[in-house]
Amino acid sequence: MRARDKVAVSALRAALAALDNAEAVPPDATAPAAGALEAAPFGAGATEVARRELTEHDVQEILRAEVTERLAFARQLTAPSHADRADRLRAEAGVLLRFLDGDRPAPA
């Protein structure tokens, strides 16, 4: 962000959102939909559920999916009027590939 690299910021924000979504716990289908008021949890965080912990492999797979999605969409943008968008998607994929390849930039 400090370097004002809009492409990198966009790619990293999208990747962080994808990782955040992957950590979400699906709602329990067996939990009762309604119950007695006296049995309801109360207080700060009473209904919070621990988030799923992702392994390094999970993170890599999510990042690969983000790269694949961007490259596939860039290939679909064939009209000359969409050339800038396709270039940006390819550049975002390149940013994410640097993390997959282990060529991580130094923290700012």
C-alpha positions as CSV (number, residue, x, y, z in Angstrom):
1,M,0.0,0.0,0.0
2,R,2.8,2.4,0.8
3,A,4.3,1.8,-2.7
4,R,0.9,2.8,-4.1
5,D,0.8,-0.3,-6.2
6,K,-2.9,-0.5,-7.0
7,V,-2.6,-3.9,-8.8
8,A,-0.8,-5.6,-5.8
9,V,-3.2,-4.1,-3.3
10,S,-6.2,-5.3,-5.3
11,A,-4.8,-8.8,-5.7
12,L,-3.8,-9.1,-2.0
13,R,-7.1,-7.8,-0.7
14,A,-9.0,-10.2,-2.9
15,A,-6.7,-13.1,-1.8
16,L,-7.2,-12.1,1.9
17,A,-11.0,-12.1,1.4
18,A,-10.9,-15.5,-0.2
19,L,-8.8,-16.8,2.7
20,D,-11.2,-15.2,5.2
21,N,-14.1,-16.8,3.5
22,A,-12.4,-20.2,3.6
23,E,-11.9,-19.9,7.3
24,A,-15.6,-19.4,7.9
25,V,-17.4,-22.3,9.5
26,P,-20.5,-23.6,7.7
27,P,-23.7,-23.3,9.7
28,D,-24.5,-26.5,11.5
29,A,-27.4,-28.1,9.8
30,T,-28.2,-30.2,12.9
31,A,-28.6,-27.2,15.2
32,P,-32.2,-26.4,16.2
33,A,-33.5,-23.4,14.4
34,A,-35.5,-22.1,17.4
35,G,-35.8,-23.0,21.0
36,A,-36.8,-21.8,24.4
37,L,-35.7,-18.3,25.3
38,E,-34.3,-19.5,28.5
39,A,-32.0,-21.9,26.7
40,A,-30.6,-19.2,24.4
41,P,-27.0,-18.2,24.8
42,F,-26.4,-14.6,25.9
43,G,-23.5,-12.3,26.6
44,A,-20.7,-10.9,24.4
45,G,-19.5,-13.7,22.1
46,A,-21.9,-16.3,23.3
47,T,-22.9,-17.3,19.8
48,E,-19.3,-17.0,18.3
49,V,-17.9,-20.1,16.7
50,A,-14.2,-20.8,16.3
51,R,-13.0,-20.2,12.7
52,R,-11.5,-23.0,10.7
53,E,-7.7,-23.1,10.7
54,L,-6.2,-23.4,7.2
55,T,-3.1,-25.4,6.6
56,E,-0.3,-24.1,4.4
57,H,-1.6,-26.5,1.6
58,D,-5.1,-25.0,2.0
59,V,-3.7,-21.4,1.6
60,Q,-1.7,-22.5,-1.5
61,E,-4.7,-24.1,-3.1
62,I,-6.8,-21.0,-2.5
63,L,-4.2,-18.7,-4.0
64,R,-3.8,-21.1,-7.0
65,A,-7.6,-20.9,-7.5
66,E,-7.4,-17.1,-7.4
67,V,-4.6,-17.1,-10.0
68,T,-6.5,-19.5,-12.2
69,E,-9.7,-17.5,-12.0
70,R,-7.9,-14.3,-12.9
71,L,-6.1,-15.8,-15.9
72,A,-9.2,-17.6,-17.1
73,F,-11.2,-14.4,-17.0
74,A,-8.4,-12.4,-18.7
75,R,-8.5,-15.0,-21.6
76,Q,-12.2,-14.4,-22.0
77,L,-11.7,-10.6,-22.4
78,T,-10.8,-10.6,-26.1
79,A,-12.4,-7.3,-27.1
80,P,-9.9,-4.5,-27.6
81,S,-12.0,-2.3,-25.2
82,H,-11.3,-4.8,-22.4
83,A,-7.5,-5.0,-23.0
84,D,-6.7,-2.9,-20.0
85,R,-8.9,-5.1,-17.7
86,A,-7.3,-8.2,-19.1
87,D,-3.8,-6.8,-18.5
88,R,-4.7,-5.9,-14.9
89,L,-6.0,-9.4,-14.2
90,R,-2.8,-10.9,-15.6
91,A,-0.8,-8.5,-13.4
92,E,-2.8,-9.5,-10.3
93,A,-2.2,-13.1,-11.1
94,G,1.5,-12.4,-11.3
95,V,1.4,-10.8,-7.8
96,L,-0.2,-13.8,-6.3
97,L,2.2,-16.2,-8.2
98,R,5.1,-14.5,-6.5
99,F,3.7,-15.6,-3.1
100,L,3.2,-19.1,-4.4
101,D,6.7,-19.3,-5.8
102,G,8.2,-18.1,-2.5
103,D,9.5,-14.9,-3.9
104,R,7.8,-12.8,-1.2
105,P,8.5,-9.1,-1.1
106,A,10.0,-7.7,2.1
107,P,7.5,-6.3,4.6
108,A,7.1,-2.5,4.4
